Amino acid sequence: MGSTATTTGLRLYLIRHGETVDNVGSVYAGRRDSELTSHGYQQAKRLGAYFHSQGIVFTHLFSSQLQRAAKTAAQIRDAQVTRATTIDGESTAPDVVHLPVLVEQDFGSLEGKKWNEPRTDAKSTGKEHSRQQHKEIPGLVNVESRDSMAQRADTFLDQHLLPLLDERPGSHVVAVVSHGIFLSVLWSQLLSRLPRNNVTLSSDVMASIRGYSLERLGGWSNTGYLELHVKTIAMYTAASAPNQSLTADPDTVHSYAKAQSGLHNSAPDSRNVAAKPFVDFGRSKSRLLHSWLVTIEAVNARDHLKGLKRTRGGIGSASHDASQQSIDRFFKKRKVE
């Protein structure tokens, strides 16, 4: 019995927030609601303007509810509002959905403490040293575990990202604005669901990265982003859809068939898809993505920051005051008067 295939698409941007006061102060800030600096606000504004200039129109915007991520996401949306079409006088630019599961790692009793304190043991990490320094604190709260963050990442994938393709098939452009450590975990959890042969690097990324591994593509700079292009292949038998013309471009179907063949021919690997459609991750059932073909188009992309310099005199490192007018706006107003 023959089979046919349809393709749907997803462009996914995993974005870190702009620079914060605590970034500049070199202190642990996970759940601590650190403000954007003036420089961080400009980074976010640049990012929104860059996406606008590239014609990238987001269908969905997700963000941590912490203000550094929420305000970065807001700048992306604000830039899109200027080009969004309207229906009945209302903008079609999507609202930002703020989600607690996207917050940064909780540093517990280390929140607000310096991470670059001098260390007596050169072999210890910053976190280990800080734990030793503050272990006598009454009511010490431990740093959130990697497993806890992985559960949050799986919740986001299963409850928010994957349903987009299930409920409304088509092309989606999704931004996820979060935090450096959590984004690494989110990428790791997404990667764990993909067959090895289903993930490729674009030629531009291949040329710019040396000694990479998919698990460790590198960190996220402030407003840096990981760009993923996804094709999903839905396979049907002729009997299941006798009256529909379900076709996909030959190259995509060939890539899908090759990837599926690779599941059986490659060496054993923890990321390869098992025979069962679900695999246990603690108490959750995490869906495996047999039909996702993922191309990594950009890693820690920062083209939008070219030429951006920090304002002198300490202003750039201070918290952003939204009530203050920009210098450009001030002089434009004076010119009109």
N, C-alpha and C positions, 0 to 999 in steps of 0.2 A: 504494500500500500504506500503510495507516494506521500511526501510531506512538503509543505510549503512554509514560508516564513514571512513575518512582518517585522519591520524595524521601528522602534521608537527611540527618541534621543533625550539625552540629559547633559547639560553643561553644568558642572559643579565647581564652585569656587569656595575653598576653605581659607578664610581670611583672619589674620590676627588684628586686634584692635590697634589704635594709635598709641603713641608714647604717653606714659602716665607720670604723675608726680613721684610715685613709688619706684618706677623704673629708673628715673633719674637719681632718686635717693638710695638706690641699691638695697631695698628692703623687700622681704617676702610679702607678696600681695596676691593671695589666691582669692578667698571669699571677701577679703578686704576691698571696699568699694572705692578704689583709687581713682582720682579725677584725671582726665586728659590734660596734658600740658598745652600751652599755646602752640607749641611745635607739633604735638600730637594731633591737635585739631586741624592744623594745616595739612598734615599727612592724610587725614581722613577726607578732608575736602578735596585734596588732589586726587585721591583714589576715586571718589565719586565722579569728578570731572573727567578722569581718564576713561572710566567705563563708558561714560556718556559719549566721549569723543570716538570710542571704538565701536559705537553702535550696539553695545551690549545692553539688552533690556531684560531685567530680571523679572521672572514670573513669581518667584518666592524669595523672601528675605527672612532668615532666621538669625536670632542673636541671643547670646547670654543676656540676662537682665541686668548684669552689672553695668554701670554707666559707661565705662570705657569702651565696652563692646557695643552697647546700645546706641551711644552717640556716634560711633564710627558707622554703624549700620544706617543711622538716620541721615548721614551725609551722602551715603550711596543712594538712598531713596530720594532725597531732596534733589540730587542731580538728575535723577530719572524723571521726576515730576515735570521738569521743564520740557521734556520731549514726549511725555506720555499722551496718548490719545484720550479723549473723554467720551463717556457715555452718559447721556442725560445731564451734562454739565459736571460730572464727577470724574476725577482722575482715575485711570486704570492702574496707576502705579501701586504695587502691592504694599500693604501695611507690613511693618516689621513685627514678626512674631517673637516675643521674648520668652525664652525657655530656661528654667532653672537647671535642666540637665546639661546645658552647654557652659556652665560656669567653670572657672579654673579649679585646679587641684586645691583642696583645703589644706593649708599648711599648719593648721591647729595652733598650738602655742607659739609657733615660729612667726605667725602673722605679725607684720610690722617690725620684725627684728632684722638687723643688718645681715645680708648674706655674704658679705665680703670681709667679715671680721678676721683679723690675723689668726692663723692656725698654728698650734704647737706641733701637730702631727701633719706633716706635708702629704701623707697618703690618704687622709680622710677627706671626704667630700664636704662641700659647704654645709649641706643639710646635716651630715653626721656631726660636724663640728658644732653647729648651732644646737643640736639636740644635747650634746654633752655640756655646752655652756649653760643651757637653760633647764637641764633635767631636774634640778631641785625646785623648780617652780611648783607651788601647790596647785593641784588640779590640772597637771600637764595634759594637753590634748594632742594625740598623735597626728602625724601627717596622714592625709587620706591615702589609702592604698591604691595601687595600680588596678587591682581587681574592681574596686569601687568605681573608679573612673571608667573602666571598661563596661561595666553594667550600665552606666549613664550613657555611654556612647552607643551601646546596643539599643537602648530605649529610644534614642533619637532616630537611629536608622530604621527601626521597626515601626515606630509610631508616627514618624513625621516624614522621612525621606522616601522610603520605599512605597508607601501608599500613593504617592503622587503618580507613579507609573502604573499602579494597579487600578486606581479609581478614574484617572483621567489620562489615558494614554495619549502621547503626543510629544512635542518638544518642550522641555522645561529648562529654564535657566535659573539656577538656585545659588544663592549666596548664604554661607554660614559664617557668621562673624563671632569669633570666640577668642580663646587664649592659647598661648604658645604650647604649654604642656598638654592641655586637653586636646588641642588639635592633633598633636602627634598620636595620642591614644585613639582618637576618632579615626584617623587614617589607618592606624594599625588594625582596628576592629573591622573596618571596611575591607582592608586587604586580606584579612583572615578568611573572609567569605568568598574570595575570588580564586578560581583556578589560576595557577602560575602562568599558563600560556595565554590567559585572557588579558594580561596587563602588559602594555608596551609603552616605550618612551618615544615622543616625537623626535624628529631629527634635530631640532633646535636644542632640546633638552639633552639629547645624547652628546651633542657637541660641547655643551657647557658643563657637564658633570663628569667627573672622573672618580673611579673607585666607589661608585654608588652601590647601595643595596636598596631594594624596594622598601624594606622595613625601616630604613634610616636614610631618607632622602635629604635630610638636613633640617635645621630649625626654621622658625618663622621670625623674620624681622618685624618691627612695628609696621602694620598695614601690608606686609608681604603676604602673598597668597599662593596656594597650590591650585592649579587649574586642571580639571579633569574633564575629558569629553567621553561620554558613555553612549554606546549603541546597545540596545537591548533587543534580543532576538526572541520572538515568540513563535515556537514551532507548532504546527498543526498537521494532523493527518487529513487526507482528502475526505475521509468519511465524516470527520468532525466539523468540517466547514464546506459542504458540497456546493453551496450557492455563492461562495465568496471568492473573489480574486485576491489571494493573499500572496504577494510576491515581495521579494527583497532584492537589492542589487546583488549581482553575482559575487562581487568581491567580499561583501559582508557575509554572505552565506558560506562562502569558502573559508573565511577566517573563523567563522563559528564552528564549522565542521572540523577544521584543523585543531581548534582549541579543544573540542570535545574528544577528538582522537588522542590528544596529548594527555587527557585525564587518565587514559588507560596505558599509555606507552611510556610516560615519564617515570622517573624514580620516585619512590614514596616521599611525600612532602606533607607537612602539617597543613598547608593551605589548599591542597587538592580536595576537590569536592568528593564527599563520601556518597555511597549509594542512597542513603536516606536524605529526604529533602530538608531535614532540620537537624541541628546538632545542639547538644546541651552546653550552655554557658551559665553555670550556676543554676538559678531558678528560672532563667528565661529560655525561650526557644528562639534561636537566631536563624533567620532564613539565609540559606546559601544562595549565591547569585550565579547559577550555572550559565545564564544567558547574557551576562554583562561582558561587553568588550570595552575595556578602558584604555584610553590613551592619555598619558600624562603630558600635558601641553606646556606647563610652566611650573617651576619649583621656586618658591620664595620670590615670586615676581615683584620687582620694584621699579619698573620703568616710570611709573607715575611720580617717583620721588626725584627724578633727575633735575638738578638745578635748585632743589629746595634747600635753603640754608636756614640754620637756626637764628632767630632774632637775637641780637646782641643785648648786653646789659642785663642778662638774667631773665628777660621777659619770656623767651622761648621755653625756658625750663619751669616757669611758674604755671600754676593751674590756669586753664582757659576760663576767661570771664566772658560769657555769651552776651552780656549787656554792653560790652565795650564795642564801639565801632571800629572797623578796620581802618588802617591809614588810607587805603585807596578810597574807601567810601567817604571818609572825612573830606579828602581833597576834592572828590567829585561834587560833594554838597557845596563846598566853598566856591567852586567854579560856577555852579548854577546861580548862587546868590550874587 
